[in-house]
Amino acid sequence: EQRTDHHQCGSCDPGFYLEEDKKCHGYAGNCEHGQALEQGQRTAHHQCGRCENGYYLDEGKRCLGYAGECEHGQSLEQEQRTDHHQCGRCDHGYYLDDKKCLGYAGSCEHGQDLKQKERTDHNQCSRCDHGYYLDD
């Protein structure tokens, strides 16, 4: 196309886009939960280059918080997360292993298993068969 005014562009440098007025405008906006991408690396508005702790960079260069519930416990604080579905504390009968709540497992040989919510270790009994006794 031909120019119809002064200061019109045919193309733009990286980090800028051509508007209908045929002028180059920089991709703008801030990055929520992170640091904005350098101007020359942007291909859209509101792009991030780095994210705060507890957030990850998605394909669109936005910082999204690691999400998800903690099964059998309480979720880890957002800024401490490094992945989805991470736990900070576990319900009774469960223990924390690699930011997941796992149930104490096993069985009671010669007796009855202790209920899950009452367990504090593996292989615990609530009562014993005749001829056996509980050993703390």
C-alpha positions as a printed Julia matrix, in Angstrom:
136×3 Matrix{Float64}:
  0.0     0.0    0.0
  1.07    3.56  -0.5
  1.47    6.13   2.22
 -1.31    8.6    2.71
  0.37   10.52   5.56
  3.77   11.13   7.19
  5.17    8.57   9.67
  3.33    5.55   8.29
  4.86    2.08   8.48
  4.69   -1.0    6.31
  5.95   -3.32   9.06
  7.07   -3.09  12.68
 10.01   -4.16  14.81
  9.62   -7.13  17.18
  7.43   -6.22  20.15
  5.27   -3.84  18.09
  2.24   -4.29  15.86
  0.79   -2.35  12.92
 -2.53   -0.59  13.6
 -5.08    0.59  11.07
 -3.48    4.04  11.23
 -0.36    2.36   9.72
  1.67    3.25  12.8
  3.6     0.82  15.0
  2.29    0.48  18.53
  4.03   -1.44  21.27
  2.35   -4.4   22.88
  1.38   -3.1   26.3
 -0.03   -4.18  29.61
  1.36   -5.49  32.79
  1.97   -9.0   33.99
 -0.21  -10.09  36.88
  1.77  -12.32  39.3
  5.09  -11.86  37.52
  7.45   -9.65  35.53
  6.5    -8.36  32.1
  8.29   -9.73  29.07
 10.81   -7.35  27.48
  9.21   -5.21  24.77
 11.16   -6.74  21.88
 10.07  -10.26  22.84
  6.34   -9.57  23.09
  3.88  -10.9   20.53
  0.7    -9.81  22.38
 -0.5    -7.61  25.24
 -0.01   -8.55  28.93
  2.78  -11.07  28.4
  5.05  -12.25  31.22
  8.67  -13.3   31.17
  8.88  -14.64  34.74
  6.34  -15.58  37.39
  6.19  -15.16  41.14
  6.56  -18.21  43.38
  3.43  -20.35  43.24
  2.71  -19.45  39.6
  3.79  -20.88  36.25
  4.1   -19.46  32.73
  1.46  -20.85  30.35
  1.74  -21.09  26.55
  0.27  -17.58  26.17
  3.0   -16.21  28.46
  0.59  -15.51  31.33
  1.3   -16.35  34.97
 -1.29  -18.77  36.29
 -1.44  -20.08  39.83
 -0.86  -23.72  40.54
 -4.32  -24.98  41.43
 -6.15  -28.01  42.67
 -7.33  -29.41  45.93
 -5.38  -31.41  48.47
 -7.06  -34.75  48.94
 -7.09  -35.74  52.64
 -5.58  -32.47  53.88
 -5.14  -28.74  53.46
 -3.63  -27.16  50.35
 -0.18  -25.65  50.47
 -0.07  -21.84  50.51
 -0.09  -20.45  46.94
  3.43  -18.94  47.08
  4.87  -22.28  48.28
  3.42  -24.37  45.45
  5.57  -25.76  42.66
  2.86  -27.89  41.03
 -0.89  -28.58  41.1
 -2.7   -30.43  43.94
 -0.05  -29.89  46.64
 -0.7   -30.32  50.35
  0.7   -28.46  53.32
 -0.98  -30.43  56.12
 -2.76  -33.76  56.29
 -5.9   -34.97  58.0
 -5.63  -37.44  60.91
 -4.64  -40.86  59.63
 -2.56  -39.44  56.77
  1.04  -38.29  56.44
  2.78  -35.81  54.13
  5.01  -37.32  51.44
  6.31  -35.12  48.62
  3.49  -32.59  49.21
  0.79  -35.28  48.96
 -1.25  -36.8   51.81
 -0.96  -40.57  51.89
 -2.91  -42.81  54.23
 -1.08  -44.91  56.76
 -1.43  -48.39  55.29
 -0.92  -52.0   56.15
 -2.98  -54.44  58.11
 -3.2   -55.79  61.61
 -1.96  -59.33  61.83
 -3.92  -61.24  64.49
 -6.46  -58.51  65.09
 -8.62  -55.72  63.71
 -7.21  -52.75  61.76
 -7.32  -49.36  63.41
 -9.69  -46.92  61.65
 -7.89  -44.72  59.1
 -8.53  -41.42  60.89
 -7.07  -42.85  64.15
 -3.81  -44.12  62.65
 -0.46  -42.49  63.37
  1.69  -45.14  61.62
  1.47  -48.17  59.32
  0.14  -51.6   60.38
 -1.79  -50.46  63.46
 -4.4   -52.5   65.32
 -7.46  -51.38  67.26
 -7.79  -54.71  69.09
 -6.22  -58.13  69.01
 -7.44  -61.69  68.53
 -7.65  -63.96  71.59
 -4.16  -64.81  72.79
 -2.57  -61.56  71.49
 -2.18  -58.11  73.06
 -1.6   -54.53  71.86
  1.99  -53.38  72.15
  2.48  -49.62  72.05
